[in-house]
């Protein structure tokens, strides 16, 4: 009885394995037309969202943001903060933070 069960399982196993392999292969091929139809769409969307005013040179309105002088002063203050770091606080609160 044991050999009969083995032969039945072998005759079922190989066709089942072949059917599963064919289905997996064919389902993978079915996805490519959908993917090919939308190829590069994410890059185009990212470029479109990063462009503030694509027709700015034709308009007379000012773009949103800071003017050049204010931006330069802000950046100079930012760079200067690395040259002269702020002084530490005069004391500690509640004795936390290191006593010598």
PLY file of the C-alpha trace (Angstrom):
ply
format ascii 1.0
element vertex 100
property float x
property float y
property float z
element edge 99
property int vertex1
property int vertex2
end_header
0.00 0.00 0.00
2.88 2.31 0.77
4.40 1.99 -2.73
1.00 2.62 -4.30
0.65 5.87 -2.32
4.13 6.98 -3.40
3.39 6.38 -7.05
0.10 8.29 -6.83
1.78 11.20 -5.08
4.51 11.26 -7.74
1.98 11.30 -10.56
0.17 14.20 -8.90
3.28 16.08 -7.73
5.05 16.64 -11.06
2.04 17.85 -13.08
1.01 20.09 -10.18
4.52 21.54 -9.96
4.58 22.13 -13.72
1.16 23.84 -13.61
2.28 26.11 -10.77
5.48 27.04 -12.60
3.57 27.88 -15.79
1.02 29.99 -13.92
3.73 31.92 -12.10
5.57 32.54 -15.36
2.49 33.71 -17.22
1.27 35.95 -14.43
4.64 37.71 -14.39
4.36 38.48 -18.10
0.86 39.86 -17.71
2.10 42.78 -15.60
4.55 44.28 -18.08
2.05 45.99 -20.42
0.60 47.90 -17.45
4.07 48.85 -16.21
5.25 49.83 -19.69
2.25 52.11 -20.16
3.23 54.16 -17.08
7.01 54.10 -17.58
8.67 57.32 -16.38
5.47 58.78 -14.97
6.90 59.21 -11.46
9.88 61.17 -12.77
7.67 63.48 -14.79
5.40 64.04 -11.77
8.39 64.85 -9.55
9.74 67.35 -12.08
6.30 68.93 -12.46
5.90 69.34 -8.69
9.36 70.85 -8.26
8.80 73.58 -10.84
7.21 76.58 -9.16
6.32 78.74 -12.15
7.09 77.13 -15.51
5.99 80.25 -17.42
7.55 82.81 -15.05
9.48 84.69 -17.75
6.18 85.49 -19.49
4.55 86.81 -16.31
5.21 90.11 -14.60
4.37 88.90 -11.08
7.16 88.36 -8.60
7.83 84.79 -7.53
7.07 83.64 -4.00
9.94 83.73 -1.51
12.53 86.17 -0.19
14.24 88.96 -2.01
17.98 88.65 -2.58
19.15 91.08 0.13
17.08 89.41 2.87
18.29 85.96 1.82
21.93 87.12 1.80
21.62 88.64 5.30
20.02 85.46 6.56
22.79 83.28 5.15
25.50 85.59 6.57
23.91 85.33 10.02
23.76 81.56 9.63
27.46 81.27 8.71
28.47 83.66 11.50
26.70 81.47 14.05
29.35 78.80 13.41
32.22 81.24 13.91
30.98 82.60 17.26
28.93 79.89 18.99
26.54 81.10 21.69
27.80 81.15 25.27
26.59 78.38 27.59
23.97 79.19 30.21
25.27 80.80 33.42
24.10 78.14 35.83
22.45 74.80 36.01
18.88 74.17 37.03
18.50 71.97 40.09
22.08 70.81 40.08
21.66 68.74 36.92
24.29 68.95 34.27
27.62 68.45 35.90
29.21 69.86 38.94
32.95 70.09 39.24
0 1
1 2
2 3
3 4
4 5
5 6
6 7
7 8
8 9
9 10
10 11
11 12
12 13
13 14
14 15
15 16
16 17
17 18
18 19
19 20
20 21
21 22
22 23
23 24
24 25
25 26
26 27
27 28
28 29
29 30
30 31
31 32
32 33
33 34
34 35
35 36
36 37
37 38
38 39
39 40
40 41
41 42
42 43
43 44
44 45
45 46
46 47
47 48
48 49
49 50
50 51
51 52
52 53
53 54
54 55
55 56
56 57
57 58
58 59
59 60
60 61
61 62
62 63
63 64
64 65
65 66
66 67
67 68
68 69
69 70
70 71
71 72
72 73
73 74
74 75
75 76
76 77
77 78
78 79
79 80
80 81
81 82
82 83
83 84
84 85
85 86
86 87
87 88
88 89
89 90
90 91
91 92
92 93
93 94
94 95
95 96
96 97
97 98
98 99
